């Protein structure tokens, strides 16, 4: 059976990720009723030599190593390796459910005008599966509005027509990269949304990107890049509200880290926006803390 689908899997191939990666690969090669080409992109220096060697020796996958430790860049490098008619994504700690590939493939082949298909999935936490997105069926009628409520693009939840979703869609910010990609897709491509769970998203796994502080520190710039895509006015207004919220969240993060003057900088920046005026009461909290630190002689901020 010839393969027409590639699935890109970025990984650090570190000791903690190896068993998760094996589970992800099994999910692509069992119960899919279709030949799949996994493209595993090992990135950074935390890999285990034996694991990388094993991946390179396997004939049923394609493996690439890149020096740069970046999940986002690894996805881009993986996209450059795609040679099949269709492709998708999968984080190394998640898994496809049985029949995911043929279900998505059928949607694309039945309607050649489609550029991609987006599906629902399960969020797995404490041994239990819960549907990832409620009200997912509403995305078809209003993908842009739905995106502002909740990012419907999970890495494991899509299949794309290779010729129509180029590497351009993978030149994304370091933070909120899938939201940025979803916005690009909603603005420029024809998508079909299927409210069928086709993947399992495992929460709380080691090295989770969403838990990294840099993700939140890069969020304001990511939102600015989304606004640069020139979305409709209503979407732009909602992005502005989210931008102000991201500045406030950063201010609070810096405050909790003891970097009070940096917290002030982000807070004052949020107040320059009409959408940020709702955070004005937070000023009293910062002011009270500033006075307390000054009186105690702890006003110096280390960098």
N, C-alpha and C positions, 0 to 999 in steps of 0.2 A: 504494500500500500504506500504510494508516494505521499510525502508530507507537503501540505500547502500552508501550514500554520507554524510560526515560530513564536516562542514565549521567552521574553527577556527576563532574566533573574539576576539582579545585582546582589552581591554578597561579599562579606569580608573574609569568609572561609576561616573564621576564628574558631577556637575550640567550642565556644558556646553556641555558634551558629551551625556547625557541621550537622548535628542530628536534625535540626530544623530544615536545613537545605535538602537533606536526603528525603525528608517527608514531602517537601514541596515537589521534588523531582518525581517521586512515586505517584503523586496525585496527577501529574501530567502524562504518565506512562501506563497508568492502570485505569480501567473503566472509562476511557474516553472514546473508544470505538473509532479512533482516528489517529493517524501518525502525527506526532508533534515533534518539532525540533527545539529542545530547550537551548537557549543561549545564555550560558552562565558567565557573568562578568565579575571576576574577583578583583577587588580594588583595595588599595592601601597596603600597609605593611604588617597587619595583624594576622595574616593568613598562617595556617599550619602547612608546612612544606609537604607533608604526606597527603593532606587533603587536596592541595592544589595539584600535586602529581597525579592523584587518583582521578580528578576531574579531567585533566588533560589526556589521560590514557583512555578514558571512556569513549567508545565509538558512537554511542547513542546520543551524545550531546556535543555542542560546540562550546569551547571554553576560551575565554580571553582574559589576560591579566593586564591591568593598568596600574601604574604607580600611584596615581592621584587617588587619595582616600575621599571619595565623594559618591554618595548614592545617586545623586542627580546626574553627575557626569557618567557614571557607569551605565545608567539607562540610555543616555545619548550614544555611548560607544556601542552598546548592544543594538540599538536601532540601526546604526551604520552597518552592522553585520547581517541584517535581515535580508534573505534572498528568496523568501517564500511570498506567496500572493497575499497572505494575511499575517498579522502578528498581534500579540498581546503582551501583557506584563504580569509579573508575579513577584512579590517580595519573598525573600527566602524563608520567612517565618510563617507564611500563610499557605493555603492549599486550595486547589481547584476541587470542586465536588464532582462526583461521577456524572458524565454526560455534559459537562460544561462546554467543552470545545465543540462537539457536534451541534448543540443547541444554538450557540452563537453563530457558527458557520452557516447553519441552515438559514438564519435570518438574513445574513449578508448575501448568500447565493440566491435566495428567493427574490430579493429586491436589489438588483445591480446598482440602483441609484444611491444606495446607502454607502456612507463612508465609514461608519462604525456602528457597533451595537454595544449598549451599556446595560449591565444587569445588576440586580440586587444580590445580596449575599447574607451570610450569617456573621455576627460578631460573637466570638467565643471567649467566655470569661468564667472563671471558677467552675469549669466543667460543663457549662451550659451554653447552648446556641440560642441567640436572639436575632431576629431579623434586623439587618443593619440599618435599613432606611424604611421608615413608615411613610405612607403616602407617596411611594416611589412612582406610581402610575401617573401622578400629576406632572412629572418631569417632561413627558412627551409634549404636552400642550404648552408648557412654558419653561423650557430648559434654563433660560437666563434667570428668571425670577426664582425658580426652584434652587438654582445654584447659590443665590444670595441667602437662602434660608439654610441650606445644608449642601456641602459639596457631594454631589452624587457620583463623582468619579473616584472609585477606589482602584488602587493599582491592579488588583486581581479581577476587576469587574468589567473588562472591556476587550473587544476584538476589533481590529481596524483593518481597512483595506490599505495595503502597503503603499500603493501608488498614490494614494490620496492623503495620507497622514505622514508627511515627510519629517526629516530631522529637525525642521524649523519648530515643530511642536514640542521638541525636547530641549530647546534652548530656553530654559525656564529659570526663575529665581531659586536660590538655595532654600528658601522657606516658602511654604504654601505652593509647592511646585505643581501638585496635582490640581489645585484650585485654579491656578494660572492656566494650566493646560486645558482644563475643562472649559474655562472662559473662551480661550482661543477656538476650541472645537465648536462650542455653542454659537459663536459669532460667524464661523466660516464653513462649517461642515454639516451634512445631513446625518442625523443620528436617530437610531431607534432605541427606545428604552423598554426592556423586558423585566417585569416585576416577578422575576423567578430567581431564587437563590442559587448561585452557581459557584460560590467560593466560601471559604471559612477564613475569617480575619481573626487571628489570635492576638488578644490584648496582653500587654504586660510582659512581652518577651525581652530577653537581654538585648542591650544596645538599641532599644527602641528609639527611632529618630524623633518621634513626637515628644519624648521626654527630655530632649536636649535643649538647654537654655538658648543655644545659638539659634534654634528654630524660631523662638519668640523674638530674639533680638533682631532677626532679619525680616520679621513680618512687615514692619512699616514700609520698607523699601519694596518688598514684594507687592504690596497693595498699590504703591505708586506705579509700579510697572503694569499692573492690571489696568489702572486708569489710563495709561498710555496707549492701551489697545483701542481706545475710543469706543467704549460701550455705549448703549443708549442712555439717555439722560437719567432715567429712573434707576438704572443699574449703577451709574456713576455716583448718584446721591447715596446709594446704599454702601458703595465702596468707601465713600468719604466718611460715613459713620463708622465703618469698620476700621478705617485708617486712624481716626481719632481714638477709637477704643484700643487699638494696638499700641498707640503712644501712651495711653493711660496704663495699660497692662505693663508696659516696659518701665514706666515710672514706679509702679508698685513693686515690680521685681527688683529694681535697683534699690529702692527703699529697704526692702527686706534683706538685701545683701549688704546693707550698711553704707551704700554709696548715695548719700543724701543729695549732694549737689548735682549728680547725674540724674537723680530722680526729679529734682526741680527742673532741670533742662527739658526732659521729656514732658513733664506736666505743663510747663509754660508753652511748649510747642503745641500741645493738644488744645490749649486755650486760644490759640490764634485762629482756630477753625470754629465756625458756628456750630458744627456738629460736636465739638469738644466742650462746649460751655456747660454741658450737664455734669462735667467733672469738677466744676468750680468749687463745690463744697469740700472736695478733697484738699483744697488749698489750706484750709484751717488745720487739717491733720498734719500736713507737711510743716506748716508754720510752727505748730505746737512742738513737733519733734525737733525742729531746728533750734528753737529757743531752749529746749531742754538740753540738747547737746552742747550748745554754747555755754550755758550756765555750768554744765558739768565739766567743761574744758575738753570735750571730745568732738569738737567741730571739724577737725582735720580729716579729710577723706583720702585714703590711700588708693593708689591706682595699680 
